[in-house]
């Protein structure tokens, strides 16, 4: 079994909706690759570390890196050659890390049904309406600029889709209907052809 920390990454991502914060219509950047697990999920993290360790051991990566280190410590090495060797090792380690992550990614949800643009749109609509509902339930007032922000988000989902932001009841009803449609769409996608 591999030893060491559950993760060699100490990354932190903060996802801010800047266009919503500043009521602008900036394009959002591409979202980072969805993670199959989080570092605080110890069983998944250990599985990841062990899977990666086995893969790197099978490719004798520890020996390769150790040999490079020994040559550098000895002082008798070609810097360009060792840089190329380290770069190749880094590429392989990164590829193996991605493979290990894919190998332990939760698959029941992620691949339980085929992808379809229609289903994605239904799910996005349901999520946006839930966000609007949460905003109102948390005491937020739908001022014109906030309505505009939510309307712009709706236009990104569907250019002709309009939100009924006239009342909390209308939003609640639309949210319920959209959630029901998304669930129904997911169910249809899961059905065998």
Secondary structure by P-SEA (a helix, b strand, c coil): cccccccccbbbbbbbccccccccccccccccccccccccaaaaaaaaaaaaaaaaaaaaaaaaaaaaaaaaaaccccaaaaaaaaaaaaaaaaaaaaaaaaaaccccccccbbbbaaaaaaaaaaaaaaaaaaaaaacccccaaaaaaaaaaaaaaccccccccccaaaaaaaaaaaaaaaaaaaaaaaccc
